[in-house]
Amino acid sequence: MSHQGEILQEAIKNSGISITRIVDELGITRPTIYRKFKEETLDYTFVKKVGDIISYDFSQDFTSLQQSALPFHVTPVAPTVNNAAVKPVTKLGFTPSVTDTDPSKQLMVLQQKYIALLEAYNELLLKVYGPR
């Protein structure tokens, strides 16, 4: 059975939409999406965003039990840029919940959190400074 990253990659390939367009709309880099293709479990919000872009419903491919929900909560924050049509920036709050005693699993959880944080930072930079 294919893992979630492979399912995502196959759906994107079958959609005919370019990786460049997808990463531009997501506000991430090409290496980031290629790393996602290698992950066994993916964050629900990321999969939902990709599904919206390629007009694909992943609900038949991923059950809610398979989803890896990262312990981040999103709180909208009002934009502070003067006279600019800017989407509200989201503030990510961290709630530690690593209860597994296996150090390798703890490390994987922390790595996923770190990558999610970097992607959120990238999104914030794009909102504040705009695309390149």
C-alpha positions in Angstrom: 0.0 0.0 0.0 1.3 3.5 -0.9 1.9 5.9 1.9 0.2 9.4 1.9 3.1 11.2 0.3 3.1 8.8 -2.7 -0.7 9.1 -2.9 -0.4 12.9 -3.0 2.3 12.8 -5.6 0.3 10.5 -7.8 -2.8 12.7 -7.6 -0.8 15.7 -8.5 0.8 13.9 -11.4 -2.6 12.7 -12.7 -4.1 16.2 -12.3 -1.9 17.6 -15.1 -1.2 20.7 -13.0 2.4 21.7 -12.7 4.4 21.4 -9.5 5.5 25.0 -10.1 1.9 26.2 -10.0 1.1 24.2 -6.9 4.1 25.4 -4.9 3.4 29.0 -5.9 -0.2 28.8 -4.8 0.9 27.0 -1.5 3.7 29.5 -0.9 6.3 26.8 -0.4 9.4 25.7 -2.3 9.8 22.8 -4.7 12.1 20.9 -2.2 9.4 21.2 0.4 6.8 19.5 -1.7 9.3 16.8 -2.8 10.0 16.2 0.9 6.2 15.8 1.5 6.1 13.2 -1.2 8.5 11.1 0.9 6.5 11.4 4.1 4.3 8.5 5.2 1.7 10.7 6.9 0.8 14.3 6.0 -0.9 17.1 7.8 -4.6 17.3 7.0 -4.6 21.1 6.2 -1.7 20.6 3.7 -3.5 17.8 1.9 -6.7 19.8 1.8 -5.0 22.8 0.3 -3.4 20.7 -2.4 -6.8 19.0 -3.1 -8.4 22.4 -3.5 -5.7 23.5 -6.0 -5.9 20.3 -8.1 -9.7 19.9 -7.6 -9.2 16.4 -6.0 -11.0 15.0 -3.0 -8.5 13.0 -0.9 -11.2 11.8 1.6 -11.4 8.4 -0.2 -7.6 8.0 -0.1 -7.0 9.2 3.5 -9.2 8.3 6.4 -9.2 10.6 9.4 -7.4 7.9 11.4 -4.5 8.1 9.0 -4.1 11.8 9.2 -1.2 13.2 11.2 -2.6 16.2 13.0 0.2 18.4 14.3 -0.4 20.0 17.7 -0.6 23.5 16.3 -3.7 25.7 16.6 -4.3 28.6 14.2 -5.5 31.9 15.6 -6.2 34.7 13.0 -4.5 38.0 13.7 -5.6 41.3 12.2 -3.2 42.7 9.5 -1.1 45.6 10.6 0.1 46.8 7.2 -1.2 50.3 6.3 -3.6 50.6 3.4 -2.6 47.3 1.9 -4.9 44.5 0.8 -3.2 41.8 2.8 -4.8 38.5 4.0 -4.8 38.1 7.8 -1.6 36.5 9.1 -2.2 33.4 11.2 -0.5 33.0 14.5 0.6 29.4 15.3 0.6 28.4 18.9 2.6 25.4 20.1 1.1 22.8 22.4 3.7 20.2 23.4 2.2 16.7 23.4 5.1 14.3 22.9 4.2 11.4 25.3 5.8 8.6 23.4 8.9 7.3 25.1 10.6 6.2 21.9 13.3 8.8 21.2 13.1 8.2 17.4 9.4 8.8 17.3 9.8 12.0 19.5 12.4 13.2 17.0 10.1 12.6 14.0 7.3 14.5 15.7 9.7 17.4 16.5 11.0 17.3 12.9 7.4 17.5 11.5 6.7 20.4 13.8 9.8 22.2 12.8 9.0 21.8 9.1 5.5 23.1 9.7 6.9 26.1 11.5 9.3 26.8 8.7 6.5 26.6 6.2 4.3 29.0 8.3 7.3 31.4 8.5 7.7 31.2 4.7 4.0 31.9 4.3 4.3 34.9 6.6 7.2 36.3 4.6 5.3 35.9 1.4 2.3 37.8 2.9 4.4 40.6 4.3 6.9 41.0 1.5 5.1 39.5 -1.4 6.4 37.0 -4.0 10.0 37.4 -5.3 
